[in-house]
Amino acid sequence: MESNTQYKSLDYWNDRYKEEDHYEWFGDYTKFKDVIHSLIRPSDKILTLGCGNSRMSEELYLNNFTNIVNTDYSPILIKAMRKKYISLSKMSWLVMDINNLEFEEKSFDCIIEKGTLDALLVDEKDPWNLSEENLTRIDKILEQVSKILKYGGIFISITFAQPHFRKPLYAHDKFNWSIKLYTIGDTFHYFIYVMKKGEALSESDKMFNSRKKNSDLKIKPVEIEENNLLSIQVD
């Protein structure tokens, strides 16, 4: 049986993308369309992090969100996607590692990751107590994301991770953003975290701190769930 820890390996992805044309993590675009469309404008410059062979960028493009820069650290994947979407000429594809984002400050109105951060955490044994190595890695990535995001821009993170696991990573004043949470699904939930640059964290979100053990926080998971600002049910 394939181990999820392979998701951190570039060789794994290069080999997979030689054979695989398309795969959607967390379901297809229709599950997230209503939320994403409510947050962005056709004029926005959009960056995708770890785009993979998802059709999300294609769907965005066909819905008139055409100013998209797609990045992934697999050269095999990027070469294939450039060829596949050559007709969508306003969209670009770059080989780039999420750990080293080579863009100017304040370059993007919207940055989207769908499962990319999850892939970086697949080797964690205890979601309540992340390793210092991964805490540092995610922190540096988020610092870069905040740096290249325009004032008033948004960072959209789509994940399986529940708020009591993911908010401690996102809720830091140094990132200079607020957090809204959207819950998608009925019996099985996905979470869309929307960080808006230039807005302050809520007092409840300030209680999170990735350098503390989550189990030490004085908030129960069920109480965190009740802080959701919007819940959307999608069949």
N, C-alpha and C positions, 0 to 999 in steps of 0.2 A: 504494500500500500504506500502511496506517495505521501511523504511527510510535508506538512505545511512549512517547515523551516526552510525548504527549498525556495520559498518565495522571496528570500533575501539574497538569492544567488543570481547574478547576471547570466551565468552560463545556463542556468535553468530556463530563464526567460528567452534567451537567444535560441535555444533548442526548441522551445515550445512554439515560438513565433515563426519558425521555419515551416511548421505544419499547420498551425491554427490560423484561420482567417478572421475569426470574430468570437468574442466572449464578453458577456456582460456580468460584472460583479454587482450584486444587490439588485438585479433586475434591470429591465430596459428603461429607456428614456421616459416612457409614458408615466412611470411611477413617480418621477421627480419633476415632470414638466411644469405642472401648475405652480409649484413653489419657485422654481428657478425663473420662470417667466415673470413672476410677480416681483422679482428682485433686480432684474437686469434690464437694460435698454439696448435696442439695436445698435446704437452708436458706441457702446462700451467696448473697450479693448479687453479681451478675455485671455487668460492663461490657464491651461490645463496641466496639472502635475502628475506624471506617471499615467499618461493617456492610455497606454496599452492599445489593444485593438477594438476597444469599445466604439460603438456608433454614436456616442453622445455628442461628439463634436460635429459629426455629419448632421444629426438631428437639429442641433442648435443652428447650424448654417442654413439648413432648409427652412428654418423658422425665422430667418432674417437676422440672425446674430452671426455675422460673417467675419468679424475682425478677431480671429482666434489664433493664438500661438499654442501649438501642442508640443509638449516635451515628454521624453521618455529616455531612460538611459540605455535602452537596447538599440544598437545601430541596425540590427536585423529588422526590428519592428518599424523604425522610422523610415527606412528605405522602402519597405512594403507599403506603408501608409501614404507616403508621397506619391507612389505610383498609383495606388488605388484611388486616391482623391485628387488626381491631377486636374480634374475639371473644376474643382472647387478652389479656384485660383487665389481667393483672398485669404485663404487659410494656410498657415505655415507649419512645418514640422521640424523640430530641432532635437538632436541628440544632446541630452543634458541630464545630469544627475541632480535629484532633488536636494542632495546634500550640498550642492554648489551651484546656486542659481545665478547665472551670469547676465543679469539685467541691471539697468540703471535704476536708481531710486525713483519711486512714484511712477512706475511704468504702466501699471494696469488698474483698470476699474473693477475688475472681477478676477479672482483666482479660484479655481475649482480643483479639488482632489476627491476622487471616489475610490476609496479602499487602499490608496497608496500608503497612507500612514499605518493602516492596519497591517499591511504586508511587512512593514518595518518592525512590527511588534510581535510577529508570529512565534518567536522563540521564547517569549515570556511565559514563565510557569505560573505566576500568580498575578492576575490583573490588578489586585489591590496594592501590590508592592512591586512596581517596575524596577528593573535594574538601573543602576546609576548610569551605565553606558547608554541605554536607550533613552532615559530621561534627558541626558545631555544632548543626544542626537536630535530628538524631537524639538527640544528647546531651541537649538541652533537653526533648525529648519524654519520654525515659526518666526524667529527673529528675522530671517531672510524674507519670508513671506510678508511680514509687516513692513519691512523696508521698501520692497518693490511695489507695494499696494498704494494707490493714490489716497489722499485724504478724502474721506467719504466713500471710498471703495469698499468692497466686501470680499471676504474669504469664505467660500462655501466648502464644508467638509462633510462628505457623505460616508456613513459608517454603520456597522453593527453596534458600536460601543455605546453603552448606556451612559447617561450624564455623570454618574458617580465615578466612572472610570475615565471619561474623556475631558470633562470640564477642568479637573486639576491641571491638565496640560495646557489648556487654552486660556484660563482665567488669570492673566498676569497684567498688571498695570503697564509694564514695559512694552507690551505689544500695542498699547494705545488703541484698543478696540473693545466694543461691547459684544455680548453674545446673545443670540436668539436661538431657540431650539424648536425645530419642527419634527413631529413624529409622523412617520408614514407607515401605513399598513393597518391591518385589522388584528388578527391573532399573532402575526409575526411582524415585528417592528424594525424599521430602519430609522436612523436619526440623521437629520440634516442640521448641522451647526452653522450658523451664519454670524461671522464676526465682522462688524462694521468699524472701519478705521476712523478714529477721531471721536468716537463716543466712549463715555466712561463705562466701566463695569458696574453692574448693579451691586448693591450691598451684599446680596446673597451670593453672587458669583465671586466676590472678593474673598469669601470664606475658604475658597479652594486654594490649595497650594501644592504644586507638584513635588515639592521637596519634603512634604510631610507624608507619612503613610496615610493612604486613603482611609484605612480602618480607624485611624485616630480622629478623623473629622467628626464633629459633633452634629452631623446631619445624616439621617437614615436615607437609604436609597429611595424609599417610597416618598419621602418628603421632597427629595430633589426632583423626582418625576413631576410633582405637583407645581414646580416652577415653570413648566413648559408654557411658552407664550402662545403657541398655536398647535393644534393637533389636527392633522388632515388624514382622513381615512381613504385609502385608495384600494379598490378591488383588484 
